[in-house]
Amino acid sequence: MIEVTDADFEAEVIGADLPVLVEFTADWCPPCRQMGPVLKALASEEGDRLKVVQLDVDANPGTTNAYKVLSMPTFMVFRGGEPVKAMVGARAKRRLREELADVL
């Protein structure tokens, strides 16, 4: 799973060819840490259809503020450079896959 920053968000997410799932996360957030294995599994299973990245909200306030992220974890799906879906809170892999079905 790729970690993105304010500096490379444009290139890694906005300019990506595939839809991109961005997890806005923080080291101090237990539900965010809980999502780590779920996202790694999703990235390996769906790597040909979906790019999965993480953005640390504390280290990257520009992107965090630009998308008005207030709660962790927040998941946003970007397609064609635009956010097309947002979800807040930890969830099971099965539920996450179901919620992503309409954007893949």
N, C-alpha and C positions, 0 to 999 in steps of 0.2 A: 504494500500500500504506500502511496506517495504522500509525502507531507508537502503542502504548498504554503507559500508566504504571500504577504502583500506584494512583494517584488515580482513573483512569478505567477500570480493568480491569473493574470490576463493571458499569458502564454499557455499555462497548464489547463485552465478551466474554460475561459471565454473562447479561446481559439481551438479547443479540442474538436476532433472529428466525431468522436463518440459522445453520447450523453455522459455527463459527469455527476456522480453522487459526491457531494461535499459534506463531510461531517465537521461542523464547527464544534471544537472540543477544548478541554482544559485539563491540565494535569491534576487539579484539585477536585475534579468531578468524578465521583465513583460510577455513576451510570455511563459516563463516557468510556471509562476503562472497561466496563462490562461489555461495551459494544465492540471493542477491539477484535476479539476472535470472530464475531459475527461478520464484521466488515472484511476481515482478511479472507474468510471463507467465501463471501460474496464476490470479492475481487478475483479470487482464483477460479470460481465457477462461471462468472459472467464476464471475464476479461475481454472476450471478443465483442461483447455488446455494450459494456458499461465500464467506465473508468471510475475508480473509487479513490478519493483523496481525503486527507485530513488537514484542517487548518486550526492552529492553536490560537484561540481568541485573545489570550493575554499578550502574545508576541506579535499579533497582527491586527491591531485595532482599526486600521484603515478599512480593510475588507469587511471586518465584523460590523463596523458602524455603517458602511455603505449599504449592507443588506439588512440592517436593523435587527441583528441577532441579539436577543436578550437572554435566552435560556439555553442551557447546555444539557444534553447534546441537541443541536438543531441540525437537521439534514436538509439539504437543498439539492434538487436535481436541476442541472443546467443543460439545455439543449440548444444548439445554434447560438451560443453566447448569452442566452436569456434564462433566468430562473423560471422553471415551469411547474415546480412542485416544492412545497416545504412541509416538513414534519418535525415535531418537537417531542423529545423524550426517547428513552431507551425502548427497544422493542425486540421481540424474538425474530430470528432470521426468517421464519415462515411468514410472519406478518409483514416484515420489511419487503420481502419478495412480492407479496400480494399488492402492497402499496406502490411498488415500482412497476408493476405489470403494464399499466397504461402509458408509461413514458419510455418503455424499452422498445 
